[in-house]
Amino acid sequence: AGRSPQVKAFVTQDIPLYHNLEMKHLPGADPELVLLSHRYEELERIPLSDMTREEINQLLQELGFYRKEMPDAPVPEEFQFAPAKPLLSLLPPQASTTDSKTPPKSDKGEHPDL
């Protein structure tokens, strides 16, 4: 299957801006986003071949990935482990007691750049 120009543009130009997003190139394979838990367990696979570059970026931001202004820009402290936040909700409730020391933050301040 041919990799769409949209996905190619995303891979070459957008991936370097995302924190904790890694590209693994498999020759001949359709590009897909594989979501892993912090224990590297596979949570979900999302095929990207039919998506536009815009849609992929939107998806990643909805998933909680942090997008930097420049590839070498520093990542704010609260995003060091992004996108761990949305992934935590997939764990059974008792598993997330370890981070009860951090008070839940409201989502209001999440996208100041919109």
Secondary structure, DSSP 8 states (H G I E B T S, - for coil): ----HHHHHIIIIIGGGBTT------TT---EEEEE-TT--EEEEEE-TTS-HHHHHHHHHHHT--B-SSTT----GGGTTTTHHHHHTTS-GGGGGGGTTS----GGGG-TT-
